[in-house]
């Protein structure tokens, strides 16, 4: 039996819709795989009651099929489903790395990304690499049709998860179908700024690059209290704030010493609108780890 820890992730980061992603130091899923004659899945941990164990309906079942790797798979969820923290991607990434090793398939980490994305499609309806790429490879990733580029960045982050649910499918329905040229120009500038900040380990550039006037405003309507949470985080020292993935998690970049104050401000504002929340004081972390 092999055990794999795969981290939560934050995709989009404002200006990098369906392209940017980061691995988070915490939380994470832990997946155990053991060779078997057929695929079986057992799920425990946070939100496990909402996750199907039928291999045809679970992300890891699709990964096992893609790798032709039947196994008994145990998933211990540390990343809440429908959190905007790449919950399904963490499970798919862990399964891909573990089964690749268990069956000696010989795929590189980058080659495992589209395989794990097939598992993501079971949940979201589309295969996207922006969460599975950082969960497998770690760091800051740029996922395009031509492959994945990885940067080993060191940026302090705060992820605030409110006790509400936003499904990936619902969040995709509200994404605008068009954008003005001026918005595209702004987005390119912010994306370039964020990428430069990752290379320089500069939370101020990363925070500035989290701006977005196309996707984030539409999705913010699905998150009670988002505007006041964002404003409070910025007042407390955050260098940038945006929605993590499809939401409802709100993610902030900041200086290392400001994480506690930023997290407290975010929780207080969610509580002010009657929403309970929890905070992860985290940072950009490693990808899936075998142990």
C-alpha angles and dihedrals in degrees: 000000000000126000124208130187113205121185133233113253140205116221132196096016088206104285098041103067110184090350113065126065141159132202113232123220088227150058109032145170122240117211128187121199130191128176115259141160092253139014117272127169133201120185127197134160134051114006092355091139089069097050119089118230093203105113090222090059102037126083094231092053090062090048092051090050092049091052093041086233114139110197148152102255125195117192120196104192118217094157113071116234116249091019102121088243099105097262097164090040092056091055092044092047093049092048092048094051094043098046092044088057096039093054095032092235091162099222119153119235091257091050089054092058098079089041091055089044088064086065090050089056090063089066105030100030092238133070108241125172100200095095102029093049096063092036090058101033103028128216124056114330135194110202120195136154087269095058141271129310116199131201121190097223130176110210126149112232140185120206117193115194115195121205094252131097128235114177120216090235092054092046091052092051092063096049109115115249093216139033133195119251089244090057091050090051091050092048093051089052094049093045091052090048092051092048091050089049091054091052091049097040086236113153092191094060091042090051093049089050092056090077118113134166099186115053105012098059091053093049093044088071088068093058118073111227097006097139095050092044090052093047092048092050091052091048089051093055107278113148093207139358133197144146115285110232111310091342160202089153113088115211128201134189117213146146114290094251094052099059096096094048092046092049093048092050092051094049092047092055094048088050089050090063093045098262122128116218143175130214133220113202097204146140140212106297148179127294128245112326129204117217 
